Amino acid sequence: VAALAGLLVGIPTLRLRGDYLAIATLGFAEIIRIFFLNIDYVGGAAGMQVSHMTTWTSAFICLFITVLVIVNFTNSRHGRAAISIRENEIAADAMGINTTYYKVAAFAIGSLFAGVAGALQAHNFYIINPTNFGFLKSFDILIYVVLGGLGSLSGSVIAAVFLTIISTYLQDYPSTRMIIYSLVLVIVMLYRPKGLMGTLEITDLFKRKGGGSNGKQ
């Protein structure tokens, strides 16, 4: 269902780019949230109670599968095409890459894993509430990606773990948490505009160190 929602928002917003595309996706998220707030079948504003099915094991397995799929997709022919669109859509289109197809596919794949994450969260806290998926949740995910690096999967994972730990210790101070998040975002934009890892992965760092030591020898 989440993947289908990604298709619904991806197809009509293909003409948009950059900030305008982000605004459109945020607007679509708000539409969905307000929609479920007014549906009594799923509990409306009170939310819907669900069984506790999420465990550390299931969460880790889902995380492992997610990372494995994204890594394999990125290293595949389709992933290279998606990266070329990210770097320069006009050049990718000139080289014969079907930009429409890959942009819609990116929306669908991202929405699929977002749906998996939402299901895990709901079955971990016994209840799923539309108010838990507002603008602040989108802001959290945006910070994970920007802080880790827009082109780095491992960087996003590191940023998510780091900021989640900080958020856990600041649960009693929600306003302070948002101030820290904003400061982190501003500092990263000033000193590391590409994020902590940029477009590099952790494996690339080890390769560089290994290459450097071999060169010295």
N, C-alpha and C positions, 0 to 999 in steps of 0.2 A: 504493500500500500504506500509506503514512504517513497519507494522508487517511482511509482506511478505519479505521486505528487511532484517529484522532481521533474518528471517529464512534462507535467502540466505547467509548471512555472518556467521550465527551460525553453520550451518551444516558442511561447509568445515573447520572451525577453531576449531572443537571440540578437536583436538589433541593438541592444544596449551593451555598453562596455564600462569597465572600471567602476567608478563610484556609483554611476547610475544603475548598474546591474546589482550592486550591493544593496542599494536603496529598494530596488524592486523586490529582491528576495526577502528583505526585512519586512516590507509591506505585506507580502504574501504570508509570511509567518504570523503577522498580527491578524490577518484575515482568518486564518485557520484557528488561532487561539480564541478570537471572539466568537467564531462559529461554534466551537465546542463548549464555550461558556454558556450558550443558550440551548444546548441539547440535553434534555433531562434524561435521555436514555443512558448517557455515559456519566451522569451525576451532576452535570452543569458546573456551576462555580464551586460546589462542594467537592467535586472530584469523584473518582470511581475507585473503590477498594478492590485490590487484587491479591492473589495469594503470594506468599514469599517463596520465590523460586530461584532468585539470583544468589549464587554463592561465589566465593573467591575463585573456585575452580572454573565455574562456568564463565565468569567475567574474564579470567585469564585466557581461557580457550578462545573466546570470542575476540579478544584483543590480538592474540597470536594469529588467528585466521585473517583478521582484518589487515594486519601489517603484512602478512604473507601475500595476500591477494594484491594489495596496493604495490608492494615491491615488484611482484611479478608483472603486474600491469605496466608499471613505470618502465621496466626494462624491456618490455615487448615492443613490437612495431607500433602498436596502437598507442602505447605510452609515449614513445618518441614523437609521434604525431601530435599528441596532446601537449607535450612540452614545447614543441615548435610553435603551436598556436599561442601558448602563454607568452613566449618570448617575442613573437612578431606574427600577428594573425595575417597581415597582408602578405608577408613573404611566404607563409605557410600555404595560403590560398593560391598564390602564384605558382607554387611547386606542385599543385594538384591535390593537396590534402583537402578532404571533405570537412571543412571547419564546422559546418552545421551539425553533422553527424557526431563528431567528437565532443562538441560542446554540450549537446544533449546527453551524450553518454556520460560525461563527467557529472552533470547534474544528477542523473539517475543513480550512478554508483555512489556519489556522495550522500544522496538522500537515503539510499539503502542502508548504509552503515550508520547514518544518523538515526534511522528507525530502530536498528539493532541496539544502539546505545540507549535510546529512549525506553525500549522494552526492558533492558537490564536495570535501568534506574527505577522504573515503575515497580518492578517485582523485587527490588531491594528495599524500598520504603513502604511497601504494602499499599500504596495509594498513588494514583496518577491524577494530577491537577493541572488544568490549563494555565493557571497563574505561575506554575513553576517553569514554564517555557516561554517567558516573555522576552523583552528586549535585553534584559540583563544576562540571560542565558546565552543569547547570540553574541553579546559583548564578551563574555568569558571565552567562548570558542574563538572569536576573532583575535583576542589577545594571545591565546595559545599559539595560533598560527603565525601571527606577526612576530611575537617574541622568539619563537623557535626558528623561524625562517620560512619564507613563502615557498621555497623550493626544496625543503628538507623535511623528510618524514621523521627521522630520528630527532631532529630539532624540535618538532612539534610535540613529540612524546615527552622529551625532557622538559619543555616549557609547561606542559600540562601537569606533569608530576610535581614540578617545583611550585607552580601557582596553586595547585590543589592543596599542598601541604600548608602553604601560607594561609589559604582560605579557611582551612580547618582550624588553625590557631586563632583566626579572627572572626569566628562565627558569631561571637557575642558583640562584635563591633562592625556591623554591616557598612556603615558610612565610612569607617576607617579603611575597610577592605577596598571600597571603590576608589578612595583617594590613592591608595598604594597602587592599585591597578593602573590608574591614570598616570601616575608618576612613572611607573615602569614603562608604559607605552611611550610617553614623551621622551624619556631617557634613551630608549632603544631607537626611536626615530632620529634622535640627534646624533648619537654616537655609533649605532649599528643599524643603519637604515634597512639592511638586508636581513636583520635578525641575528640571533646568536650563532646559528650555523650557516645562514645564507642559503646556498644551494648545495652545500656539502652534507655528507652523511658521516656518521661516526666511523664507518669502515674507511672512508677516504682519509680521515685523520691518521689512522694507523698505517695506511699505505704510504702517506707522506713521510711519517717518521721512519718507516722501514726503508724507504727509498733514500732518505737523508743519511741514515747510518751506513747503508751500502755504498753511497757515494763517497763518504769520508774514508771508508776502508779502501 
